[in-house]
Amino acid sequence: MSRSPFLHPFARPAAAAEEFVTIVRGEGALVWDDTDREYIDGLASLWYCNVGHGRFAIADAVASQMAVLENYNTFDIFTNEPVERFSAFVAAAAPVPDSRIFLTSSGSEAVDTALKLARLTHSLRGHPERNVIVGRHNAYHGVTYGGLSAQGLPLNQEHFGPLLDPVIRVDSHDLAEVEAAFADHGERIAAVIAEPVQGAGGVYPPAPGYLERLRELCTAHGALLIFDEVITGFGRLGAWFAADHYGVIPDMITFAKACTSGYLPLGGVVVGEAVLEVIEADPAFILRHGFTYSGHPTACVAALENIAILIEEDLFARVPAIAEHLGGGLARLVDAGRLVAHRGVGGIWSAVLPEGLAAPVVRNAMLERGVIARPIGASVIAFCPPLVITDAQLLRCVDALEGALDATS
Ligand SMILES: Cc1ncc(COP(=O)(O)O)c(C=O)c1O
């Protein structure tokens, strides 16, 4: 047994090097390993590769930008043309009026940025005591301390010491707890953070009226509403943002992943008027927050090319087909008594396994059948395929799950 020099994220450090699957190339919704075995990428890698793999147009655009200016920082007085163009696009595409875009290299950095901007806004308004963050059970908001603290997956928080304080955790579906939090602490709540569709927690679309009520409560109590759209942003529900899909306008939106389809790391925050009017008010105020790679021009060029592909190939129009074939296929397995339940919306779905079946075991059996899906917890298998996936490939995802259920039951 040998040990990989690479300490893998979200993996067992004790795992042997032989246990890892080495992915060597990809095209569309397919990837291949180093034995030339083909897999359907049922999770768009890690919920991000919306335009599919092997896009030479993005590679070419990145190479051209690298040849001219690989990067130059955007702190203080510096800017670059790709970051201005990308920000202009996102500000126009996001349903947050008159927004501006702060950029990061990841979803976790985007979440921490949004949380800091929320507290900053209230503090500049003269209310530093308004510092409570409200998060939801089962939420995933990344792994840096802000997002780690706001999330609602306790296993991720274990052993990492004191977290950001104060955070109030509320039920993900039942509004009574949110209303109680506002009734008890309304004057102290800085922001509510919510994934419109909870992804990494197991794929939970919002209960009817939930997001609308969050908006009402935040508005009534002067708190900011943050939508964490790191998975849902850039097309997962067939719109640029889930906020559009659900018709609820937050004060900030975090995004990452599909903004470049993962070709280069990039994320950010759509920052709305409620924050901007405060941080722009004093001409001498300096926003002392930013990452070395905030506004990386090559990452922004990858994003712009990714956006061009999404538009030119009308890829959002593929989302109903994913819902029909994947969501419909999972529904059939539920009807046949093979699954306990299925959940999802648009291009993101999950299957709840019968008791006694372990999700990682089912995942491995699916791998043997040429499909990559993600096990979540003990009993959920998640799907979030590239938007370019074909109908036949979607049906193969369902067949592989059914075959894996047969093999492991
Ligand atoms: C909703 C949500 N927020 C934040 C993150 C963290 O993003 P990253 O892994 O890029 O830091 C993720 C990652 O899956 C996510 O799904």
The ligand as a Gaussian input file, in Angstrom:
#p B3LYP/6-31G(d) Opt

LIG

0 1
 C      -23.622000      26.469000      -1.939000
 C      -22.133000      26.432000      -1.818000
 N      -21.484000      27.452000      -1.224000
 C      -20.160000      27.480000      -1.106000
 C      -19.390000      26.449000      -1.596000
 C      -17.912000      26.495000      -1.443000
 O      -17.301000      26.692000      -2.685000
 P      -15.750000      26.339000      -2.860000
 O      -15.607000      24.873000      -2.704000
 O      -15.448000      26.840000      -4.261000
 O      -14.994000      27.117000      -1.838000
 C      -20.008000      25.373000      -2.235000
 C      -19.220000      24.247000      -2.769000
 O      -19.738000      23.214000      -3.122000
 C      -21.413000      25.353000      -2.341000
 O      -22.059000      24.327000      -2.900000

